């Protein structure tokens, strides 16, 4: 994903409690467990930090999912003041029309054998 600014650490783990408000179709980080709240975690590594782009200084971040919660990547980075470029729902104030989020690698098992496919979008070629 492409996020605004640069995370404080170049790699790490994000763990949060997330609540999905279905009436507003939005997910929020919350502080305590209650009905409807689920734990979410992911690991990340900054591939290119605070590179100048048409949308300001941004960082290219590789994310590995630990859980698969609704809007998880978007919410967890936005809650730390690093919304995804183009993600106006979760705080981006740029002119890009869609969140800069791309599934670059997927692994699944077929016939008992692991199959992995990977590809990067053109916008991932930052300096």
C-alpha positions in Angstrom: 0.0 0.0 0.0 1.0 3.6 -0.4 0.6 5.7 2.8 0.9 9.4 3.6 4.1 10.2 5.5 6.3 7.5 7.0 5.6 5.1 9.9 7.9 5.8 12.9 9.4 2.3 12.6 10.5 0.8 9.3 8.9 -2.5 10.2 6.7 -3.8 12.9 3.4 -5.3 14.0 0.1 -3.5 14.4 -2.4 -4.9 16.8 -5.8 -3.3 17.4 -9.3 -4.0 18.4 -11.6 -3.2 15.5 -15.4 -2.5 15.5 -17.3 -2.5 12.2 -20.3 -0.2 12.2 -22.5 -1.8 9.6 -24.9 1.2 9.4 -22.1 3.6 8.5 -20.1 0.9 6.6 -17.0 2.0 8.4 -14.6 0.3 10.8 -13.0 1.9 13.9 -10.2 1.2 16.3 -11.6 0.9 19.8 -9.9 0.6 23.2 -11.9 -2.3 24.8 -13.4 -5.6 23.9 -17.2 -5.6 23.6 -19.8 -7.2 21.4 -18.9 -7.0 17.8 -15.2 -6.1 18.4 -12.5 -8.3 16.9 -8.8 -8.4 17.3 -6.8 -7.5 14.2 -3.1 -7.7 13.6 -0.7 -7.4 10.7 3.0 -7.0 10.1 4.5 -4.4 7.8 7.8 -3.3 6.3 8.5 0.1 4.7 10.0 -0.5 1.2 10.4 3.2 0.3 10.1 5.9 2.9 8.6 9.4 2.5 9.3 9.5 -1.3 7.9 12.5 -3.1 4.9 11.7 -5.2 2.1 13.7 -6.9 0.2 13.3 -3.6 2.9 14.5 -1.2 5.5 12.5 0.7 4.4 8.9 0.9 5.8 5.5 1.9 5.4 2.3 0.1 4.6 -0.4 2.7 4.5 -4.1 2.3 1.8 -5.6 4.6 1.4 -9.2 5.7 -2.0 -10.0 7.1 -2.4 -11.8 10.4 -6.1 -11.5 10.4 -8.5 -10.4 7.6 -10.8 -7.8 9.1 -13.0 -5.5 7.2 -11.0 -2.4 6.0 -8.2 -3.6 8.4 -5.1 -2.2 6.6 -6.9 1.1 5.9 -8.1 1.6 9.5 -4.9 0.5 11.2 -2.7 2.9 9.2 -5.2 5.8 9.3 -5.5 5.4 13.1 -1.7 6.1 13.3 -2.0 9.2 11.0 -0.8 7.4 7.9 -4.0 7.0 5.7 -3.6 5.3 2.4 -3.2 7.6 -0.6 -6.7 8.0 -2.1 -8.5 6.6 0.9 -10.9 9.5 1.6 -13.1 7.3 3.8 -10.4 7.0 6.3 -8.7 10.4 6.3 -6.7 11.0 3.1 -7.0 14.5 1.7 -5.4 14.0 -1.7 -6.7 14.0 -5.2 -6.3 10.3 -6.0 -9.6 8.6 -6.7 -9.1 5.2 -5.0 -7.1 3.8 -2.1 -3.6 2.8 -3.1 -3.9 -0.8 -1.9 -2.8 -3.7 -4.0 -2.6 -7.5 -3.3 0.9 -8.2 -4.7 1.2 -11.8 -3.6 -1.2 -14.7 -2.8 -0.4 -18.2 -1.8 -3.0 -21.0 -1.8 -2.9 -24.8 -1.8 -4.0 -26.8 -4.8 -3.8 -30.6 -4.8 -1.7 -30.4 -1.6 0.9 -28.2 -3.3 1.5 -24.5 -2.5 0.9 -22.1 -5.4 2.2 -18.6 -5.1 1.6 -15.7 -7.5 3.0 -12.2 -7.3 3.0 -9.0 -9.2 3.5 -5.3 -8.4 1.5 -2.3 -9.7 3.2 0.4 -11.8 2.9 2.9 -8.9 5.0 0.7 -6.6 8.2 1.8 -8.5 9.0 4.6 -6.2 12.6 5.9 -5.8 
